[in-house]
Amino acid sequence: MKRFAFFPGCLIPARHPAMEFAIRHTLPKLGIEAVDLEGASCCPDPIYFKSEDKVAWLTVAARNLTLAEDLDLDIFTNCSGCTATLSETYHLLEDEALRTKVNRRLRHIGREYKGTSKVRHIVTLLRDEVGFEKIRESVVRPLEDVTMAIHYGCHLLKPSKIMKVDDPNDPSVMEHLVEALGAKPVRHRNWYLCCGKACQKADVPANMMHDLLGTVNEEHADILCMICPTCFGQFDHGQMKISKQFGEDFHTPPVYYFQLLAFAQGVPYDKLGFERQRFKPEVLKRFETPDPVAASS
Amino acid sequence: MASTPSDHDDLVRVDFRFRRELAEKVEGNLASFCYQCGACVGDCPAATYSEAFNPREIMLKVLYGLGEEILTDDSILWECTNCYNCHERCPQEVKPVEVIISLKNMLADAGIYPSPVRKVIETFERTGRTVPHNPAIDKQRAKFGLPPLPPVPVDEIRKLIELSPEEENGEDET
């Protein structure tokens, strides 16, 4: 087992426990042990609290990183926002003056940031530590003929020099991950668009989401696959709002990748929390095995 | 012939006091390298969908030191989607989004926030989380065999946030 400190953040554990369950269920099957971090706080978020005070934001993020340093482990996140905060902190604190400033604050709680734990987004663990082939081997029910539109989201990819995940102009990691499930990835025309969550002027993200969901809808994909809980909210509750606002019938069910992986590895449909979604990926039900014992291996 | 300022009312004067104040913020000085090429605009979703938002113009206002045009109660800065395309595209490594966030830090110093933003910040400062703990969350988690949300040492987080510059610099503090 390869060991990594697990930084689950706020949104997934509190709002989307099914996503956390899916991660904790699937990773051990792929040879990854997720080690819990005691005393972690919000990353803090790269939109709101960062806007309040960048130095305080860096300091609290550095505190979270020191928790992984205490365990001598690299740290992985399941949320693109958390990855943005922690990766950027790791990057900015390579600057000695800034690191000294942050460490002066951390000294007040008896901590010191050293920069010894690297930050990893969970998809890079799948790609670089596990490998697509091993994921494919873990799948007991390939999702054949299921088409999945992919939404990469912004913070997974950009800024690429800091995030170090994939090429933001032509990313491939999610396509490979979807293929490993036996499903068919679809790159819709507006694949690069932002989900708009951070923008505080309502009509800007609304028009943006309308265009984005329109192209997803044109592809008639069975599922909209993503890897960020903030994007998920925009595509679930948000998709309903946009449909109402623009009089459209958008209805592509959004699903966080790890729930798809858990399902493909045999976890029954009704154990994955889909009933809480506004748009449910019922297309998956046709893969349900009549005998649940066969599914639990 | 001697000239007085009043002879040149059309002169553009740069407010360096504003620029220096911005430069105090982390990466707030980067706009200095902007040569107004506009690479940030073409790929900016907010600029595409908003009549008013334009990262190149914001950088230009910073260069001129036109702080009072940017730091308003209904600041245009909040139209930024934080997508980081400008950070990716800028040939000068200005990181316009970071300059924008540094400007938001100046807004925060003046106590100006949109109320949804203030709400998230207050929740974080009070609980150490952006989604605070409540019993319904733990009930949902239990359905998936997950333990209750682990506690956050909020006192530590508050201490880090609330340190004054003097305390921060206190070398003898243990």
Interface residues (C-beta under 8 A of the other chain):
Chain A: C10 L11 P13 A14 R15 P17 A18 E20 F21 R24 D36 E38 G39 A40 S41 C42 P44 D45 P46 I47 Y48 F49 K50 S51 E52 D53 K54 V55 A56 L58 T59 V60 R63 L92 L98 K101 R104 R105 L106 R107 H108 I109 C154 H155 K158 P159 S160 P168 L193 C194 G196 K197 A198 C199 Q200 K201 D203 V204 P205 N207 M208 K271 G273
Chain B: K25 V26 E27 P45 A46 T48 Y49 S50 F53 W78 E79 C80 T81 N82 C83 Y84 N85 H87 E88 K95 I101 S102 K104 N105 L107 A108 Y113 P114 P116 V117 V120 I121 F124 G128 R129 T130 V131 H133 I137 Q140 R141 K143 F144 G145 L146 L149 P150 P151 V152 P153 V154 E156 I157 K159 L160 I161 L163 E167 E168 N169 E173 T174
